[in-house]
Amino acid sequence: MNQWLLDFAFRISVQWWVLLMAGIVAIMIAFATISYQSVRAALANPVKFAKRIKTNNRID
C-alpha cells in the first residue's frame, strides 16, 4: 500500500492535531445528538404517543 501511495503526484502531510480535532468534533456532534434525542424523549407525553400509535396503527 505504501508503494501505491508513493505513486501519487501530490502529497500532503497531516498534523496529528488535525486528526485529534476531527475526532473531538465528531464526539461532540454525537453527544449533542444523543442529548437532544434523550431530552426530547424525556419531555414527550407517553399517553399522547400511545394514542397516536393506536389510532394511526403506526409510528410517525
C-alpha positions in Angstrom: 0.0 0.0 0.0 2.9 2.4 0.7 4.2 2.0 -2.8 0.7 2.7 -4.2 0.5 5.9 -2.1 4.0 6.9 -3.2 2.9 6.9 -6.9 0.6 9.9 -6.3 1.8 13.2 -7.7 0.5 15.3 -4.9 1.3 14.6 -1.2 0.3 16.4 1.9 1.3 16.0 5.5 -1.5 16.0 8.1 -0.6 17.1 11.6 -1.6 14.9 14.5 -3.7 17.7 16.0 -5.9 17.9 12.9 -6.9 14.2 13.4 -7.4 14.8 17.1 -9.7 17.8 16.5 -11.7 15.9 13.9 -12.3 13.1 16.5 -13.3 15.6 19.2 -15.7 17.4 16.8 -17.3 14.0 15.8 -17.7 13.0 19.5 -19.2 16.4 20.3 -21.7 16.1 17.5 -22.6 12.6 18.6 -23.0 13.7 22.2 -25.2 16.7 21.2 -27.4 14.5 19.0 -27.9 11.9 21.7 -28.5 14.5 24.3 -31.2 16.2 22.2 -33.0 13.0 21.5 -32.8 12.0 25.2 -34.3 15.3 26.3 -37.0 15.1 23.6 -38.0 11.6 24.7 -38.0 12.6 28.4 -40.3 15.5 27.7 -42.7 13.7 25.5 -46.1 12.7 26.7 -46.3 8.9 26.7 -50.1 8.9 26.7 -50.3 11.1 23.6 -47.7 8.9 21.9 -49.7 5.7 22.8 -52.9 7.2 21.5 -51.3 8.2 18.3 -49.9 4.7 17.7 -53.3 3.2 18.5 -55.3 5.5 16.1 -52.7 5.5 13.3 -51.5 2.0 13.8 -48.0 3.2 13.1 -45.3 5.4 14.4 -44.6 8.7 12.7 
